Amino acid sequence: MQPLPLTAFILIVITAMVILTFRDWRINTIALALQYLAAFILVSLSWPVGMAVVKLIVGWMATSAIALTCLRQMNSESPVEPAASLFFRGLLGVLVIILIFILAPGVQQKVFPELNLLIVQGGLILFGMALMQLGTNSEPYLTIMSLLSLFSGFEIIQAGLERSTLLTGLLAIVNLGMALVGVYFITKNSEGEPETTSDEEIPQ
């Protein structure tokens, strides 16, 4: 097993766990950028580097758009969460990883026999973690990150099945469009939050 694809797979597992567990947008955007780098490495196993790098560039553009919007619109203070919430989401992530490690070899043999097992495992982990994220949060930026991760998992597996320049371009447009939708909803959500002031008027 080559060390670079294995490193990319481990990076996917770590970044997916981080995005699922934590709620700090700074940590999550860094994790998403690293996740796109790992996805690029796995996609490059099936595609020429020139085509695979499109995914990396588009992913980093989408991540940058979300990060800059969060920087302008969201509170600079890190959210404080109870340890029970972190433990619950971390446990969900571990269970998803264990389940995929159990199921992936059978799926690879019966459904995707032509794909490397690491590609199947990496794609399914992004699928599973993104679905868990969508079910455990209501923040617009986390929802968009989850959808972007879901598409990354699809693209990793799809790259090994078909090499299509047209489909690559369409997926790039979908990813950028999704990031723009995320920017819109993050902005609307921030504008809709009531402003609090330190000096409250006391009724006479």
N, C-alpha and C positions, 0 to 999 in steps of 0.2 A: 504494500500500500504506500503510495507516494506521500511524503510528509506535508506538502503544500495543500492538497485537497483535504487531508485529515485535519490540518490546522484550520482551514476554512470551515469545516464542519463543526469543529469545537467552538469556533468563534460564533457560528450561527446559534448554537445551543446557548452559549453564555449571553449573547445580546438579546435573544428571544426571552430568556429568563429575566433579564434586567428590565426590558420594556414591560413585561407582564407584572413584575413585582413592584417596581417603583413608580411614583407619580410626579417626580421632578422632571420638567420638560428639558432641562439642560442635560441631565444624565441620559434621558431617553433619545434625544436627538443625536447625541454622540454614539449611542448604541445603534441607532438606525443607520448612521453613516458607516459604521464598521460592519453592520449586517449586509449592506449593499456591496462592500468590498469582498466579503466572504462569498456572497452570491455570485459576484463576478468571477471569482476563482472557480467555483463549481460549474458555472455556465461555460467558461473557457475550456472545460474538459470536452465539451461537445461542439462548440462553435469556434471559428477562428477568433483570435484575440481582437481583431478589428471590429467584428460584430459584437462580441461580448462586452467590449468597452463602452458601447452605447448604453447598456444597462447601468453601468457604473456611473456614467456622466449624468444620465437622466435621474438616477436615484439620488445622487448628491445634489442635483438642482432642486428636486422635490424636498429633500431634507433641509436645504438652505432656506427655501421659501417658508417652510413651517417654522424653522428656528428663528428667522428674522421677525416673523409675525408674532411669535410668542415673546420675543425680546421686547417688542414695542407694546404689546397689549396685556401681557400677563404680569402678575405680581413678581417682583424680584426675589421675594422671600421663599425659601423652600417650604413646601407643605409638610406639616407635622402629622403623621399618621400613627395610630396605635400599632403596637408590635403585632397584635393579633391579626390585623389586616394584612401586614406584610407576610406573616407566617402562612396565612390561608392562601394567598395568591402564589407564594413560593411553593407550597405543597401541591397546589393545582398544577403548576408547571412541571414539577418533578414527576407527578403521576402521568402527565401527557407524554413526557420524554420516555418513561418506562414503557408505556403502552405502545408508543411508536417503535421502540427498539424491539418489542416482542412481535409486532405485526409487520414491520417493514420487510424482513426477509421473505415472508410468504407473499406479500404484495409484489415484491420485486421479481420473484420467480414466476408468478402466475400472470401478472398484469404487465410488468415492464421488464421482461427478461433481457432486453438489450441494453438496459441502463446499469450504470455502476450503482452499487448498494448505497454508497455515500450520497449520491445525487437523490435517490429515492428518500433516504432518511432525512436529508436536509430539507427537501421540499415538504415532506409530511410534517416535520417539526414546525416549520413556519406556518403551515396550514393550521395545525392544532393549537399552537400558541396564539395565533391571531384570533381564532374563534373563541378561545378562553378570554382573551383581552376584550373582545367585543361584548362578551357577556358579563363582564365584571367592572365596567366603567361607563361613565356618561359624559366624559370630557371630550369636546370636539377634536382636539389635537391628538388624543389617544385613539379615538375612533379612526381618524385618517391614517395614523401610523399603523394601526392594525390592518386596515385595508391594503395599505402599501406592502406590508409584510405578507399578507395573503397572496397578493399578485406576485411577489418575489418567489414564493413557494411554487406557484403555478409556472412561472417562467423557468425556474430551475429544471423542473421535470419536463416541460414542453420543449426546452432547448435540446434535450437528449432525444426527443422523438421526431423533431422536424426542424430543418434549417430553412427558415423563410424570412427574407428581407422585408417583405410586406408586413408580415405578422409582427416582426420586431418593431417596425415603425409604428404600427397601430398600438402596440402595447406601450411604447414610449409616450405616445399621445395620451393614452388613458392614464398613465402614471402622472404625467404633468397636469392633466385636467383634474385628477383627483386631488393633487396637492393644491391647486388653485381653489377648488371647492373647500378644502380644509382651511385655507387662508381666510376665505369669506366667512365660514362659520365660526372660526376662532375670533375674528374681528367682531361679528355680530354678538357673540356670547359675551365678549368683554364689554361691549357698549351697553348690553342689557343689564349688567350687574349694577346694583345700586351703589352709589358713592357714599362712603362713610366719612364723617368728620369727627375730629377729636373733641370739639366743643359742641355739646348738645344743649339746645335751649331748654330751660326748665320752665314749665308752665306756671304762671302766677296764680 
